[in-house]
Amino acid sequence: MASQEHDRVYILGAGHGGCVTALTLAEAGIPVTLIDKETVVSQGPACHLHAFGGIYPEMPDLESLPEHAISFGLAFPQAVDLRPTLVVLAPHAPWSPAAWHERLRAGSEKYRSLLDTLEPRQRRALVPEGAPILEVLRTSVCAAPTEFSPWGVQAAAWLPDEARDAVLIWEAGINCIRLAGLLEHSLAKAGPLIELRLGTAVTSLEPDGEAEGDGASGRWRLMLEGADGVARSEVASAVVDARGAHSAAGAPAEYKCVFWADHPTAPNEPEVVVLDRRGGPGLT
């Protein structure tokens, strides 16, 4: 078993969050070791920019979502797919249609107010010129709309026949392939400040030893296993676990709602999200 000590930050998980964290630290001059058991970077799931806090009824009202969505879109404009998201509330879903529509309306107003602070060029990177931020296609709460934007007309063709409540929102898509390419290129440009180790599994992570006098050394000991099957012990001054809820907690994350999503490949066709009743892991 080989042993090696690094005075650098170790980041576990080279998904979207891990890569961006590594790049941010490297930009500040902090050396980083980025580790992932997969053989390519940016393997985490992504579908669209969560610019609204209220699409999913059981999701907490996260005030920071619009700011994060805009920040990401402007940082990685090449990874943004300019297509809307079509969201349908299933008839038997256990949520109030009136409350859901109001939640979306409030979220759209906040997102619109932030977009209005951008330069036209920046805004067009997230929303096409003339496109509505929120467009109600069907509603069981009040009179149904009779006229739609060109985007709404196209999106209506994707609606299930039984849907009574549906909206089109401009939460642009994230192209995972382009995003992975951008992140990999940026990691390579960072040079020796970022050491990228793919195909490396973390088998254990524990506090390392004891410091003089007060018990904890403030350092971490990692057991790593590479593709060669050789186990290595390394010590890090700081560790960021970016592997997600499953890895960090050691148990599956709780599902907040069950939804079905379709990712069409044709330009400008919407992502389709159908909100259903809550259930176990899986799609319904």
N, C-alpha and C positions, 0 to 999 in steps of 0.2 A: 504494500500500500504506500503510495507516494504522498508526501506532505509538502504543502507550499503555503506561504503567508503573503497576503496582499494588503497593503494599506490603501484600499480603494473601496468604493461602494459596490456591493453586489446587488444586481437586480434579477429577480427570479421571474422569468416569463418574458418572452420577446414578442408579445402581442402588441396591439396598438398602444396600450397604456405603458407597457414596459419600454418600448422603443422611444416613445416621446419623453418619458422620464429620463432615459439614458441620454438623449440628445440635449435635454434641458440642463442636466448636470454637466455634461461635457462642455456646453457653451459657457458655463460658469467656471471652467477649468478644473472640474473635479473628475478624476479618473474613475472609470466604471467597468465592471465586468458584467456582461449581459448574458444570461444563461437560459436555454430553453431545451426541453427534451425533443422538440420537433426539429426537422432539418431545414426549415424555412422560417422566416420571420413573419409576424403579423398574421397569425392563424386564428385570432379571436373572431367571434361573430360580429357582424355589423350589417345594418340594413339601411337606416336613414338617420339624418340629423334630428335628434329629439328637441326641436325648437319649441314645442308646446309642452307644458307640464301636465296636460290633462287628457291625452288620448286614452290612456288606460285608466279606467275609473278607480281601481284600487291603488294606483300609484300615488305616493305622497305628492303634494303640490310643491314641486321643487322650483323655487324662484330662480335658481341659477341656470336652469336648462337653456333658456334662450341665449344668454350670454355665451355659454359653452359652445352651443351649436354655431353661432356666428364666428367665434374665435377659431374653431376647428375649420370651418369652411374657408375662412380667409387665409389660414395657415397652409391648407392643403387644397387649393382650388382645383388642382388637376384631378383630385380624387372624388370630386363632387359630380354626381349624375343629376342633370337638371330635369328631374321628373317629379311629379307630385306623389303624395300618398293618399290612397283612397281608403277611408276607414268606415267600416260598417258595424253597427250595433245590432247583434242578432236579436230577433223578436223575443226569444226566451231567455236572454241575458238578464241576470238579477240586478240590474241597475236602472235608475230612473232616466228615461230619455231626456226629460226636461233638464235635469241637473247635468247630464252629460253634454248637451248642447250648450248650456250656459258656461260650463267649464272650458269648453273649446273656444267659445267666443271671447272669454276673458284672456285665455292664453294667446289667441291671435292678436288681440289688441296690444298686449305687451310686446309680442314679437314684431309687430308692425312699427311700434314706436322706436324700437331699437334699430330696425332696418332703415328707418327714416333718418337716422343720424349718420349713415354711411354715405360715402361718395357713390354716385350712380354706377361707376365701374364695379365697385365692391358689391353693391346690392345685386347687380346682374349676375354675379358669380353664384348667388344663392337663390334668386327668384327671377324668372324672365320678366322683361318689361311688360307691364299690362296685366300680369297674372294676378288673380285674387289670392290673398293670403289664406282665406278660409271661404269655402263655397259650399252652402248646404244644397245637397242634391235630393235628399228625401228627408222628411220629418213627420213624426206622428204627433208632434206637439202643437203645430199650427198649420196654416194653409201651406201646401207644398209649393215650392218655386216653379215657375213655368218657363223661365229663360235662364240659360247657362252661358258661361264663357266658352270659348273654343276648347279649353282644357276640360271643362265640365261636361261638354257634349261627348268628348272622347271617353272620359272616365265613366260616364253613365252606362256605357256599353259593357263595363265589367261588373255591374251590380247584380248580385243574386236576385232572382225574381221576388223572393219572400222578404227582402230587406225593406224595412219601414223607415229606418233612420240611417243616413249615410252622409258623409261630408268628404270634400276634397280639400286637402291642406298642402301647402307648399313646404313640407319638410323634405328637402331634396335628399336624394339617395347618396350612399357612400359606395363607391366602386372599390371593393376589397382588393382586387388584383392590382389596380393602379396605386392604391394606398400602400400595399406591400412593397411595390417597386420603388415608390418615393421614399419610404422609410429605409429600405435596404441601401439605396443610393446615399441617403443622408448619413447613415451609420458608417459607410465606407469613407465618406468625405471627412468624418471626424478624426480619422487617423488613429494614432496609438492611445488617445484618451478613452476610446471605447474598444474593449476586448470582447468580441462576439464569440460565444461558444454554443453552437447548435449541436443537437444530438447528444445533449448532456442532461442527465436526470439528477435531481436533488433527492437523495434518499433519506437525509435527516438534516435538521437544523436546530441547534441548541446553543444556549449561552455558553461562552467559553471560559472555563476556569474561574478564578477569583482574583480580584484586585487587592492591593495592599490596603488593609484597614476596613474597607466598607463592603466587602462581599462580592460585588459583581464587577467584572472587568469591562463591561460595556462593549465587548466584542462577541462575535458569533462564530461558531464552528459548523462548517458545512461538510457533509459527506456527498461527494459527487461521483457519478458513474457515467463514463463516456461510452461511445459506440464500441470501443475496444474491450469493454467489460471490466476495466481496471478501476478500482475504487480509489478515490483521492480525498484526503482530508485537507481543507483549507480554512483559514481564519480571516474573517472580514471585520472591518471597523464599523460597518453599517450595512444593513440588508433591507431592501425594498421587495416585498412579496407582491408581484403584479400578476399572479397566476389566476386571480378571480376567486369568487366565493367558494367554488367547489374545493380548490386546493387549500385556500387559506383556512377555511373552517373545518375541513376534514369531513364534511357531510354535504349532501346536495342542498342547493339553495332553495328557498321556498318559492313556489310559483305564485305570482300575484294575479295572473289571469291566464286563460288558455286562449291562444289566438292562432289563426292560420294566415300565413303570409305567402304570397306568390311574387316572384321577381321576374317580370317580363324582360326580354332583352331588346325589344324594339325601342327606338328613341322616344322619349316623352311619355311612354305608357306608364301608368301608375303602379306603384307597389300597392298590393291589396291586403289589408288587414281586417279580419273579421273577428270582432270581440264576442266571445261565447261565455257560457257559464264556467265558473271556476272548477277545475278538476285536478287530476294527478298529472305527473309529467307526461308530455306528449302533445300531439296536435289533434284537434277535433274538427 
